[in-house]
Structure formats: structure tokens, C-alpha cells
Amino acid sequence: MNYLDFEDDIKVLDQRVQELKAPYLAKGITSIENPSVVDAERRLNEALERAYGNLNRWQKTKVARHEFSQSVLAGFATLDGISVLVIGQEKGNDTQSRIQRNFGMMRPEGYRKSMRLMNLADRLNIPIITFIDTPGAYPGKGAEERGQAEAIAKCIECCLNVKVPMISVVIGEGGSGGAIALATANKVLMLEYSVYSVISPEGCASILWRDPKKAKEAAEAMKISSQDLFENKIIDEIIKEPKGGAHRNHDEMVANVTSSIKKNLNELMQISPEELIYQRKNRFLSIGRDVMITKEEFYKDTHINTVTFNPFNWKLLLQNNRRLVATVVVIVILFILALIFA
């Protein structure tokens, strides 16, 4: 277990608990009622309550980046007998796995793979669930040459237009377009200590103050915590984490996430495909507005850019192509004069 810089007391107590429990666990005993063990666990829980009861936004960022908060990859699964598509981002938890997973930063091929799967799920009428944990899309030269921005934009467009329910869960760090490409969903949920922002605190600090060491000030200013985002109606729900963060009790965290997904999925499955698309687009168009967009306004705006074909209009052609028409006229005149004086 790796400990964060504000977990010094927790580290000492945690190690003490493990030492006391080791002889029992070695014998296969998991239910331990020894007073020393019970007292040590009580003091550990109290320390966790104190440490995690008043985290600032920068500390929450550190918890969100903890290497034991793993995500998943992609594939089809079942949830209470319902087929679902699961797409997730994984950072890795050691040097080798982080390099293999490119530190959770997807390349264009990753977004295109996600689009292929989402389109397949859409054709088969299978709901989509995405897990977000990335500092952002990969910014390398090769990724840009292969169309990183286009891949992200197309992935967002795909998310907006699928006709099946879509739920996104920010399980760690949701950074920039790398996150929103898979989080343009009907419901966006966040773990209690996860973060979600347009840029990392270090990147923001480098731009505003030219000093990445001011990341703490940047995190506070950007309001990137789940509580901030819920208050500003950017996300729909905060999923409670175990004491000390999701990485301390995987089973409890999985149960909490599963319960939340089931509840929201059951709600969304009662909605028609057309209504799902409207709800999904409307929730993002309405961010920053005091008034929700009505269906009439939504569909009116949707059809603004619809191409219409009008009968051929010579007058309009002449008005829009004056230089071309003048050039043609001059050529014709010169051709006629050449014939006359030939």
C-alpha cells in the first residue's frame, strides 16, 4: 500500500493493524475479536475519518490519482441479466503497467475503437457504461498526426447520437477532452474523492502562474471536486467511497458503484430512444444556463443547419459568381472577335 503525504498517522496505524492480524490470517482466521486488534482498527478508522473528513481539492486530486484506483478496459457484460457495453480507462499501478497503458492517456486508435463498440451496442440496443480515469488524451506528435482532435470530436458526436442509455462514472481523474470523449452521457456520476476538470491542476498552474508548483491553488480555483461539480449541475450524482478512499476497500466500492449504476440504468431504460438523445444533448447544452432548453427550441436549433435543395435559380447564380460570369463573358467576346477577324 502506498500512502499519500497527509496519511502519515494512517500509515503507522495501518501497519500496526496488519502486524496484529498477521498471525491470525496466516492460520486462515478472518474474524478476529482480539481486543488489541479491535482497538487498533478503531483508532485507524478514527484517523481515516479525521484525514478524509476535510480534504481540500488538491488532496482529493491526489486520492483520485492513487495507483490502486484501477479501471477496466472494454467488452460486453451482463448486469442483473441485462447486456451492457463497458468501456473504461486504465492508468496501471506500477511502472511496467503504466507504460503499457500509456498512463491512461488514450491515442486516436483508442477513441476509434470505442466508437466502433458504441455503434455496435447502439445497433444491438445494448446500454453503454463508461468508466473515466485519465489525465487527458495523449498529446504526442504521432497522436496529433493521426487525428487526435478529430477522433475525440467524433467520439463525443457518437456519444451524443446513440439511441441507447449511456452512463459514465468518473472513478479517479477525469481530465480534459480525454475524459469528455467517453463521458458525454445521459447520467454522469462521480466517486466521492474523484476529480473532473478541463485541465490538470499542474497544467492550469503552468499557464496562469508559469509555475506548476502552484497546483494546489489551481485546484482550489478550478473547483474540480465532485461536490463542486454536483453543486454546479455538471454531474448527476456523487457515489460514496469507503473510509480512506476507494482503494482501501474494493468490494465496498464495487457494491456502491453497482448499486448506483443499476438505479440510473433502470430509470433510463424507461425512456424512448428519441427522448434519450434529447435528454443527453440538452443536459450539456444547458450547462451554464439558468433555464433548460425546451424541446421546441432544441429541435428548432437542431434543424437550423439542415441542407435544403431549391430549384435552379439563374439570378442567384449570377449574383454569387460575378467574377466567373465576367470571365466567361470576356472569353466568349474574344472568341467571337477572333472568328470575325480570322
Secondary structure, DSSP 4 states (H G I P E B T S, - for coil): ----TT-HHHHHHHHHHHHHHHHHHHTT------HHHHHHHHHHHHHHHHHHTT--HHHHHHHHT-TT-----EEEEEETTEEEEEEE----SSHHHHHHTGGG---HHHHHHHHHHHHHHHHTT--EEEEEEES-S---HHHHHTTHHHHHHHHHHHHHH-SS-EEEEEEEEEEHHHHHTT--SSEEEEETT-EEESS-HHHHHHHHTS-GGGHHHHHHHHT-BHHHHHHTTSSSEEEPPPTT-GGG-HHHHHHHHHHHHHHHHHHHTTS-HHHHHHHHHHHHHTTT-SSPPPHHHHHHHHTTT----PPP-HHHHHHHTHHHHHHHHHHHHHHHHHHH--
